[in-house]
Amino acid sequence: QVQLVESGGGLVQAGGTLTLSCAASGIIYRLDVMGWYRQAPGKQRELVASITSGGSTTYADSAKGRITISIDNGKNTVSLQIKSLKPEDTGVYYCLVGGHLSGPNTVWGQGTQVTVSS
């Protein structure tokens, strides 16, 4: 089965920049999309940004202008750069991969905590 390994979370100060990375391992017959979701305390998980293997991107309105998502198809890796961090960016960030995979065709990562201090 495909597994996702997320990295880059932690405690950061407001105004700083953070880059999250997620690498997919396992048998991937066709990768369609990778993305990042955020679950803030007491709230539902919501899309931050996603990107297709062809490079088409989707951003949440709150992410536009500060957040950039990129994909490395050769390495099955997706990165999320967040600039000008705000306390409201705090939450657990989950990586997602979708496509024709061995096992389930949609896989979630375990999540990585991002805490932005003011």
Backbone torsions as a table, in degrees:
resi	resn	phi	psi	omega
1	GLN	NA	153.6	178.7
2	VAL	-76.0	139.0	175.7
3	GLN	-126.5	152.0	179.6
4	LEU	-117.3	136.4	175.7
5	VAL	-119.9	117.2	-178.6
6	GLU	-100.4	148.6	177.6
7	SER	-151.2	162.3	174.0
8	GLY	106.9	-5.8	179.6
9	GLY	-75.4	174.2	178.3
10	GLY	153.1	-165.2	179.4
11	LEU	-98.2	123.9	-178.9
12	VAL	-134.6	158.5	179.1
13	GLN	-87.8	149.5	176.3
14	ALA	-58.3	141.0	-178.8
15	GLY	93.9	-14.4	-179.3
16	GLY	-82.2	-175.7	-179.6
17	THR	-124.0	141.1	-179.2
18	LEU	-135.8	141.7	175.6
19	THR	-123.6	123.8	175.3
20	LEU	-101.9	142.2	177.1
21	SER	-127.1	151.2	179.9
22	CYS	-143.6	124.7	-179.9
23	ALA	-115.8	132.0	178.4
24	ALA	-98.2	133.2	176.2
25	SER	-125.5	158.0	-176.1
26	GLY	112.8	-172.0	-176.6
27	ILE	-88.0	116.5	178.3
28	ILE	-118.2	108.9	-178.6
29	TYR	-76.5	-38.1	177.7
30	ARG	-154.9	123.4	178.2
31	LEU	-95.8	121.0	-179.5
32	ASP	-98.4	-45.5	-173.0
33	VAL	-152.9	146.3	169.4
34	MET	-131.2	151.5	-177.4
35	GLY	-160.6	174.3	178.3
36	TRP	-127.0	135.0	175.2
37	TYR	-122.2	153.3	178.2
38	ARG	-124.6	137.3	172.6
39	GLN	-120.8	107.6	178.2
40	ALA	-81.2	158.2	-179.5
41	PRO	-54.4	126.3	177.7
42	GLY	76.1	7.2	-177.5
43	LYS	-123.1	166.5	177.7
44	GLN	-78.0	156.8	176.1
45	ARG	-67.6	135.3	-178.0
46	GLU	-137.0	152.7	179.9
47	LEU	-67.7	134.2	170.4
48	VAL	-98.9	-54.0	179.2
49	ALA	-163.7	152.5	175.0
50	SER	-141.3	160.7	-178.5
51	ILE	-146.9	137.4	177.2
52	THR	-86.7	168.3	178.2
53	SER	-63.0	-22.8	178.0
54	GLY	-86.0	-3.8	175.9
55	GLY	97.5	3.2	177.4
56	SER	-74.8	133.9	-174.5
57	THR	-116.3	152.2	172.8
58	THR	-131.9	131.4	-180.0
59	TYR	-124.4	143.1	168.7
60	ALA	-66.2	151.9	-179.8
61	ASP	-57.1	-36.2	-178.2
62	SER	-70.7	-15.9	-176.0
63	ALA	-95.7	-20.0	-173.7
64	LYS	-62.1	131.5	177.4
65	GLY	94.8	-24.0	-177.8
66	ARG	-115.9	-18.2	-171.3
67	ILE	-122.6	136.7	178.9
68	THR	-127.9	129.4	176.0
69	ILE	-109.8	141.7	179.1
70	SER	-142.2	157.3	-177.0
71	ILE	-132.2	143.3	172.1
72	ASP	-116.2	99.2	-175.3
73	ASN	-64.2	-32.6	-178.7
74	GLY	-66.6	-30.4	-178.1
75	LYS	-107.3	1.8	-177.5
76	ASN	50.4	48.9	-176.8
77	THR	-126.3	139.5	175.5
78	VAL	-123.5	140.4	179.2
79	SER	-123.6	150.6	178.8
80	LEU	-132.1	115.9	177.5
81	GLN	-103.7	127.5	179.8
82	ILE	-117.7	119.4	178.0
83	LYS	-102.3	163.6	177.0
84	SER	46.6	54.6	-176.6
85	LEU	-56.1	142.0	178.7
86	LYS	-122.0	155.3	177.1
87	PRO	-55.0	-31.4	-179.5
88	GLU	-73.1	-4.9	172.8
89	ASP	-80.4	-7.5	-179.6
90	THR	-61.6	139.0	177.2
91	GLY	159.6	-178.3	173.8
92	VAL	-95.0	126.2	-179.0
93	TYR	-100.8	125.5	-178.3
94	TYR	-112.3	136.0	175.2
95	CYS	-92.2	148.0	179.7
96	LEU	-134.4	140.6	171.4
97	VAL	-129.4	138.9	178.8
98	GLY	-136.3	147.0	179.6
99	GLY	159.2	-152.0	174.8
100	HIS	-99.1	99.7	-173.3
101	LEU	-116.4	161.4	169.2
102	SER	-74.0	125.5	-173.1
103	GLY	88.1	-152.9	179.9
104	PRO	-57.5	145.4	-178.2
105	ASN	-84.5	-1.5	172.7
106	THR	-134.5	127.7	-178.3
107	VAL	-129.7	137.8	177.0
108	TRP	-106.1	147.6	170.6
109	GLY	-80.8	176.3	-177.5
110	GLN	-78.0	-19.8	-179.7
111	GLY	100.1	146.0	175.9
112	THR	-132.6	133.0	-175.0
113	GLN	-80.2	132.4	171.7
114	VAL	-121.6	123.9	178.6
115	THR	-124.0	123.0	-179.2
116	VAL	-108.3	119.6	-179.9
117	SER	-94.6	142.3	-179.0
118	SER	-89.5	NA	NA
